[in-house]
Amino acid sequence: LFDAVYSLLKHKIHRLPVIDPESGNVLHILTHKRILKFLHIFGSSVPKPRFLKMQIKDAGIGTFTDVATVSQTATVYDALSVFVERRVSALPVVDDH
């Protein structure tokens, strides 16, 4: 699990294929959301790796500076442009006031 999370973070990717070593077929696509769901459901019954006790900033999770945003009066096209130009997967919509 740690190796999967590390790969997702290191390579700044959102999906990681789980591949059958014998056939080479993709068995599953691992995502941040699925890892979090697993930890939420089974977290109390599995040993907790050190990274779960790390502070968010030390784990390299999140964006703390130069956060891409769009105003609520922006057009959908403007928002799509920000997604593409900034290479982000989420875009906070902020109040103009």
C-alpha positions, 0 to 999 in steps of 0.5 A: 500500500505504501509503495502504491501511495508513494508512486501516486505522489511521486509521479503526480498521477491519479490512477495506478494500474494493478497488473497481473504478473503472469498475464500482464493484464490490468486487474484493477485501477487504484486511485487516491479515493479507493485507497482512502476508502480502504483505510477508512473501512479497514484502518482500525484492523491493519497496522498503521504505516508511518506516513499516516501519522505524517503532517499533510505538508510533510507528506507532500499532499495538497497545494499550499501556494499558487492554488488554481481557482476560478470565480463563480462568475467565470464561464465553464469554458474559462474553468476548462481552460484553467484545468488544462493549462494548470494541469489540475484535477480539482478547481475551487470556485471562489466567491467574487466578494 
